Amino acid sequence: MITKLTLRMDDHLIESAKAYSSQTGKSVSRIVADLFEIIKNEKIKREENLTPTVRSLKGIFKGKQLDKKDYRKYLEEKHR
């Protein structure tokens, strides 16, 4: 299914995209779609390199402020 997408960009980026489009013979829409495809494929490759255990832990500390003191405290409690 093809759906319309409106992008808002600086004028100089639009002009660069149009110039690149005419040089390559690809539409601006095709260029943007190719970029999104590259981004998607890079994400898939990164996730494929992770073991299932690491993948399950990915993002677990997101937004938390932890430092060496927290780790030392954890180790002290663990080895009591």
MITINU-265837 format. One record per atom (N, C-alpha, C): residue in one letter; atom name; x, y negated, z negated. Coordinates in pm, 1 decimal, m for minus. Example, Ala and Ser with C-alpha at 12.3 -4.5 7.8 and 13.67 -1.06 7.14 Angstrom:
! MITINU-265837
+---------+-------+----------+----------+----------+
| residuo | atomo |        X |        Y |        Z |
+---------+-------+----------+----------+----------+
|       a |     N |   1319.0 |    569.0 |   m780.0 |
|       a |    CA |   1230.0 |    450.0 |   m780.0 |
|       a |     C |   1320.0 |    330.0 |   m780.0 |
|       s |     N |   1285.0 |    225.0 |   m708.0 |
|       s |    CA |   1367.0 |    106.0 |   m714.0 |
|       s |     C |   1290.0 |     m3.0 |   m787.0 |
+---------+-------+----------+----------+----------+
This chain:
! MITINU-265837
+---------+-------+----------+----------+----------+
| residuo | atomo |        X |        Y |        Z |
+---------+-------+----------+----------+----------+
|       m |     N |     84.8 |    118.1 |      0.0 |
|       m |    CA |      0.0 |      0.0 |      0.0 |
|       m |     C |     88.7 |   m123.6 |      0.0 |
|       i |     N |     63.0 |   m214.7 |     84.9 |
|       i |    CA |    137.7 |   m339.5 |     92.3 |
|       i |     C |     52.6 |   m449.5 |     31.3 |
|       t |     N |    113.8 |   m523.3 |    m62.7 |
|       t |    CA |     45.2 |   m629.7 |   m133.2 |
|       t |     C |    123.7 |   m759.4 |   m116.5 |
|       k |     N |     55.1 |   m869.5 |   m108.9 |
|       k |    CA |    117.4 |  m1000.0 |    m94.4 |
|       k |     C |    176.6 |  m1043.4 |   m228.4 |
|       l |     N |    295.9 |  m1105.2 |   m224.2 |
|       l |    CA |    362.5 |  m1157.2 |   m343.1 |
|       l |     C |    409.3 |  m1298.4 |   m312.6 |
|       t |     N |    377.9 |  m1392.4 |   m398.3 |
|       t |    CA |    422.3 |  m1530.0 |   m382.1 |
|       t |     C |    538.8 |  m1555.5 |   m476.2 |
|       l |     N |    649.5 |  m1603.5 |   m421.2 |
|       l |    CA |    767.2 |  m1634.8 |   m502.3 |
|       l |     C |    788.9 |  m1785.7 |   m502.9 |
|       r |     N |    828.9 |  m1838.2 |   m615.5 |
|       r |    CA |    861.2 |  m1980.1 |   m625.6 |
|       r |     C |   1011.6 |  m1990.2 |   m648.0 |
|       m |     N |   1079.5 |  m2063.6 |   m557.9 |
|       m |    CA |   1224.4 |  m2078.0 |   m564.2 |
|       m |     C |   1263.9 |  m2219.6 |   m526.0 |
|       d |     N |   1388.3 |  m2252.8 |   m560.0 |
|       d |    CA |   1442.7 |  m2381.6 |   m518.3 |
|       d |     C |   1448.7 |  m2386.8 |   m366.2 |
|       d |     N |   1433.8 |  m2506.6 |   m312.7 |
|       d |    CA |   1434.6 |  m2525.1 |   m167.6 |
|       d |     C |   1561.4 |  m2469.9 |   m103.3 |
|       h |     N |   1676.9 |  m2492.1 |   m168.6 |
|       h |    CA |   1802.3 |  m2446.3 |   m106.9 |
|       h |     C |   1808.3 |  m2293.7 |    m98.9 |
|       l |     N |   1746.8 |  m2223.7 |   m193.1 |
|       l |    CA |   1743.2 |  m2077.6 |   m186.1 |
|       l |     C |   1654.3 |  m2030.4 |    m72.2 |
|       i |     N |   1543.9 |  m2097.1 |    m54.2 |
|       i |    CA |   1453.1 |  m2062.0 |     54.6 |
|       i |     C |   1521.0 |  m2083.4 |    189.2 |
|       e |     N |   1588.7 |  m2196.4 |    204.1 |
|       e |    CA |   1659.6 |  m2223.7 |    329.6 |
|       e |     C |   1770.3 |  m2121.6 |    354.1 |
|       s |     N |   1842.1 |  m2082.6 |    248.8 |
|       s |    CA |   1945.9 |  m1980.0 |    262.9 |
|       s |     C |   1885.6 |  m1847.0 |    303.1 |
|       a |     N |   1773.1 |  m1812.0 |    243.4 |
|       a |    CA |   1705.7 |  m1686.4 |    276.6 |
|       a |     C |   1659.1 |  m1686.7 |    421.7 |
|       k |     N |   1605.7 |  m1799.0 |    467.8 |
|       k |    CA |   1559.9 |  m1808.7 |    606.4 |
|       k |     C |   1678.0 |  m1799.7 |    702.8 |
|       a |     N |   1789.5 |  m1863.6 |    669.3 |
|       a |    CA |   1908.2 |  m1857.2 |    754.4 |
|       a |     C |   1960.2 |  m1713.7 |    761.9 |
|       y |     N |   1967.1 |  m1648.1 |    646.8 |
|       y |    CA |   2011.5 |  m1508.3 |    642.4 |
|       y |     C |   1915.0 |  m1419.8 |    721.6 |
|       s |     N |   1788.3 |  m1448.8 |    710.9 |
|       s |    CA |   1685.5 |  m1374.2 |    782.7 |
|       s |     C |   1707.7 |  m1383.8 |    933.7 |
|       s |     N |   1733.4 |  m1502.4 |    982.9 |
|       s |    CA |   1752.6 |  m1516.9 |   1127.5 |
|       s |     C |   1883.7 |  m1454.7 |   1173.2 |
|       q |     N |   1986.2 |  m1454.6 |   1087.0 |
|       q |    CA |   2114.7 |  m1393.3 |   1122.8 |
|       q |     C |   2104.3 |  m1242.0 |   1129.5 |
|       t |     N |   2028.4 |  m1183.8 |   1039.5 |
|       t |    CA |   2021.1 |  m1037.7 |   1030.2 |
|       t |     C |   1905.2 |   m977.7 |   1108.3 |
|       g |     N |   1808.9 |  m1061.9 |   1146.3 |
|       g |    CA |   1692.2 |  m1010.9 |   1216.8 |
|       g |     C |   1591.5 |   m944.1 |   1123.8 |
|       k |     N |   1609.0 |   m961.7 |    993.0 |
|       k |    CA |   1513.9 |   m907.5 |    895.1 |
|       k |     C |   1426.3 |  m1020.9 |    844.2 |
|       s |     N |   1302.8 |   m988.7 |    813.4 |
|       s |    CA |   1215.2 |  m1090.4 |    755.1 |
|       s |     C |   1257.6 |  m1115.9 |    610.5 |
|       v |     N |   1219.9 |  m1232.2 |    560.1 |
|       v |    CA |   1249.1 |  m1263.5 |    420.5 |
|       v |     C |   1180.9 |  m1161.7 |    329.5 |
|       s |     N |   1062.5 |  m1119.8 |    365.0 |
|       s |    CA |    992.6 |  m1017.9 |    285.6 |
|       s |     C |   1072.4 |   m888.0 |    281.4 |
|       r |     N |   1130.3 |   m846.5 |    395.1 |
|       r |    CA |   1209.6 |   m723.7 |    400.6 |
|       r |     C |   1335.8 |   m738.1 |    315.2 |
|       i |     N |   1398.0 |   m855.9 |    318.0 |
|       i |    CA |   1518.8 |   m881.6 |    238.4 |
|       i |     C |   1486.7 |   m869.9 |     90.0 |
|       v |     N |   1376.5 |   m931.1 |     48.4 |
|       v |    CA |   1335.4 |   m924.6 |    m92.5 |
|       v |     C |   1301.0 |   m780.3 |   m130.9 |
|       a |     N |   1230.0 |   m710.0 |    m44.4 |
|       a |    CA |   1194.9 |   m570.7 |    m72.0 |
|       a |     C |   1321.0 |   m484.7 |    m83.7 |
|       d |     N |   1418.8 |   m509.0 |      4.2 |
|       d |    CA |   1545.4 |   m434.7 |     m4.2 |
|       d |     C |   1616.4 |   m461.3 |   m136.9 |
|       l |     N |   1614.7 |   m586.6 |   m180.9 |
|       l |    CA |   1676.9 |   m620.7 |   m309.0 |
|       l |     C |   1607.8 |   m548.4 |   m424.2 |
|       f |     N |   1476.5 |   m547.7 |   m425.0 |
|       f |    CA |   1402.5 |   m477.8 |   m530.3 |
|       f |     C |   1432.7 |   m328.0 |   m528.5 |
|       e |     N |   1448.6 |   m273.1 |   m409.5 |
|       e |    CA |   1481.2 |   m131.2 |   m396.0 |
|       e |     C |   1619.8 |   m102.2 |   m453.2 |
|       i |     N |   1715.4 |   m190.3 |   m426.6 |
|       i |    CA |   1850.8 |   m174.9 |   m481.3 |
|       i |     C |   1846.5 |   m179.4 |   m633.5 |
|       i |     N |   1774.5 |   m273.8 |   m688.5 |
|       i |    CA |   1762.6 |   m286.7 |   m834.5 |
|       i |     C |   1701.7 |   m161.2 |   m893.5 |
|       k |     N |   1596.5 |   m109.8 |   m832.8 |
|       k |    CA |   1530.5 |     11.6 |   m881.5 |
|       k |     C |   1627.6 |    129.7 |   m877.6 |
|       n |     N |   1699.8 |    144.8 |   m768.5 |
|       n |    CA |   1792.8 |    256.6 |   m754.0 |
|       n |     C |   1909.1 |    248.2 |   m852.5 |
|       e |     N |   1957.5 |    127.2 |   m881.0 |
|       e |    CA |   2064.9 |    110.9 |   m978.7 |
|       e |     C |   2017.1 |    152.2 |  m1117.3 |
|       k |     N |   1895.3 |    116.7 |  m1152.1 |
|       k |    CA |   1839.8 |    154.4 |  m1281.8 |
|       k |     C |   1827.7 |    306.1 |  m1291.7 |
|       i |     N |   1781.7 |    370.1 |  m1185.1 |
|       i |    CA |   1768.0 |    515.8 |  m1184.7 |
|       i |     C |   1904.7 |    580.9 |  m1202.0 |
|       k |     N |   2006.8 |    531.3 |  m1131.8 |
|       k |    CA |   2141.7 |    587.5 |  m1142.4 |
|       k |     C |   2195.0 |    574.6 |  m1284.0 |
|       r |     N |   2175.0 |    459.9 |  m1347.3 |
|       r |    CA |   2223.4 |    439.7 |  m1484.5 |
|       r |     C |   2155.9 |    537.6 |  m1579.0 |
|       e |     N |   2026.8 |    557.9 |  m1563.9 |
|       e |    CA |   1953.7 |    647.0 |  m1652.7 |
|       e |     C |   1989.0 |    793.0 |  m1627.2 |
|       e |     N |   2025.6 |    827.2 |  m1503.5 |
|       e |    CA |   2063.8 |    964.4 |  m1472.9 |
|       e |     C |   2194.6 |   1002.3 |  m1542.0 |
|       n |     N |   2281.6 |    905.3 |  m1566.0 |
|       n |    CA |   2410.6 |    931.4 |  m1628.1 |
|       n |     C |   2398.9 |    954.2 |  m1778.2 |
|       l |     N |   2285.0 |    925.3 |  m1836.3 |
|       l |    CA |   2266.7 |    940.4 |  m1980.3 |
|       l |     C |   2216.8 |   1080.2 |  m2012.5 |
|       t |     N |   2268.8 |   1134.1 |  m2122.4 |
|       t |    CA |   2217.7 |   1263.1 |  m2167.6 |
|       t |     C |   2077.9 |   1241.2 |  m2225.9 |
|       p |     N |   1997.3 |   1345.2 |  m2236.1 |
|       p |    CA |   1862.5 |   1328.0 |  m2291.9 |
|       p |     C |   1863.8 |   1268.0 |  m2432.1 |
|       t |     N |   1961.5 |   1306.9 |  m2514.7 |
|       t |    CA |   1968.7 |   1252.9 |  m2650.5 |
|       t |     C |   1996.0 |   1103.4 |  m2648.3 |
|       v |     N |   2092.9 |   1062.9 |  m2567.9 |
|       v |    CA |   2126.3 |    920.1 |  m2558.7 |
|       v |     C |   2008.7 |    842.4 |  m2500.1 |
|       r |     N |   1942.7 |    897.7 |  m2398.8 |
|       r |    CA |   1827.2 |    831.2 |  m2338.6 |
|       r |     C |   1717.0 |    809.4 |  m2441.8 |
|       s |     N |   1697.3 |    907.6 |  m2532.8 |
|       s |    CA |   1592.5 |    894.0 |  m2634.4 |
|       s |     C |   1627.4 |    786.4 |  m2737.0 |
|       l |     N |   1756.2 |    760.3 |  m2755.0 |
|       l |    CA |   1799.6 |    659.5 |  m2852.0 |
|       l |     C |   1812.7 |    519.6 |  m2790.3 |
|       k |     N |   1808.4 |    511.8 |  m2659.7 |
|       k |    CA |   1826.9 |    385.2 |  m2589.8 |
|       k |     C |   1724.3 |    282.3 |  m2636.6 |
|       g |     N |   1773.2 |    167.2 |  m2680.7 |
|       g |    CA |   1687.4 |     57.3 |  m2722.5 |
|       g |     C |   1640.2 |     64.2 |  m2866.4 |
|       i |     N |   1685.2 |    165.1 |  m2940.7 |
|       i |    CA |   1635.3 |    183.5 |  m3076.9 |
|       i |     C |   1672.3 |     65.4 |  m3168.5 |
|       f |     N |   1785.2 |     m0.9 |  m3139.3 |
|       f |    CA |   1829.1 |   m112.6 |  m3223.5 |
|       f |     C |   1798.4 |   m248.5 |  m3161.8 |
|       k |     N |   1722.8 |   m249.6 |  m3057.0 |
|       k |    CA |   1692.1 |   m374.8 |  m2989.0 |
|       k |     C |   1623.6 |   m471.9 |  m3085.3 |
|       g |     N |   1678.3 |   m592.0 |  m3093.3 |
|       g |    CA |   1620.4 |   m694.8 |  m3178.6 |
|       g |     C |   1661.5 |   m687.0 |  m3324.6 |
|       k |     N |   1745.6 |   m589.5 |  m3359.4 |
|       k |    CA |   1790.1 |   m575.9 |  m3498.4 |
|       k |     C |   1929.4 |   m634.1 |  m3512.3 |
|       q |     N |   1954.1 |   m697.1 |  m3624.3 |
|       q |    CA |   2083.9 |   m756.9 |  m3652.1 |
|       q |     C |   2162.5 |   m663.9 |  m3742.9 |
|       l |     N |   2253.2 |   m586.8 |  m3685.9 |
|       l |    CA |   2334.3 |   m493.4 |  m3762.5 |
|       l |     C |   2481.2 |   m529.4 |  m3744.8 |
|       d |     N |   2560.1 |   m505.8 |  m3850.6 |
|       d |    CA |   2703.5 |   m531.3 |  m3840.5 |
|       d |     C |   2780.1 |   m423.2 |  m3916.4 |
|       k |     N |   2909.3 |   m443.6 |  m3937.0 |
|       k |    CA |   2993.8 |   m343.7 |  m4002.7 |
|       k |     C |   2948.7 |   m316.9 |  m4146.0 |
|       k |     N |   2899.3 |   m418.8 |  m4213.9 |
|       k |    CA |   2852.3 |   m400.0 |  m4351.6 |
|       k |     C |   2737.5 |   m298.5 |  m4356.7 |
|       d |     N |   2645.8 |   m309.2 |  m4260.8 |
|       d |    CA |   2534.4 |   m214.7 |  m4254.3 |
|       d |     C |   2584.9 |    m72.4 |  m4232.1 |
|       y |     N |   2684.0 |    m57.7 |  m4147.5 |
|       y |    CA |   2738.2 |     74.8 |  m4119.0 |
|       y |     C |   2810.0 |    130.7 |  m4241.7 |
|       r |     N |   2888.0 |     48.1 |  m4309.3 |
|       r |    CA |   2956.4 |     92.6 |  m4432.1 |
|       r |     C |   2855.4 |    135.3 |  m4537.5 |
|       k |     N |   2748.9 |     56.5 |  m4552.7 |
|       k |    CA |   2644.4 |     90.1 |  m4649.4 |
|       k |     C |   2581.3 |    224.8 |  m4615.0 |
|       y |     N |   2554.7 |    246.4 |  m4488.0 |
|       y |    CA |   2498.5 |    373.5 |  m4443.3 |
|       y |     C |   2591.9 |    489.4 |  m4477.4 |
|       l |     N |   2720.0 |    472.7 |  m4449.7 |
|       l |    CA |   2816.1 |    579.3 |  m4477.1 |
|       l |     C |   2829.2 |    606.3 |  m4626.6 |
|       e |     N |   2829.9 |    498.9 |  m4706.8 |
|       e |    CA |   2839.4 |    517.1 |  m4852.5 |
|       e |     C |   2719.4 |    595.6 |  m4905.4 |
|       e |     N |   2601.3 |    563.0 |  m4858.8 |
|       e |    CA |   2480.9 |    634.1 |  m4903.8 |
|       e |     C |   2479.2 |    778.5 |  m4852.3 |
|       k |     N |   2527.7 |    797.8 |  m4734.0 |
|       k |    CA |   2528.7 |    931.2 |  m4674.6 |
|       k |     C |   2623.4 |   1024.3 |  m4748.9 |
|       h |     N |   2736.9 |    973.7 |  m4798.2 |
|       h |    CA |   2839.4 |   1058.6 |  m4859.5 |
|       h |     C |   2839.5 |   1052.5 |  m5011.9 |
|       r |     N |   2731.8 |   1014.9 |  m5069.0 |
|       r |    CA |   2722.5 |   1015.4 |  m5215.7 |
|       r |     C |   2695.4 |   1152.4 |  m5266.7 |
+---------+-------+----------+----------+----------+
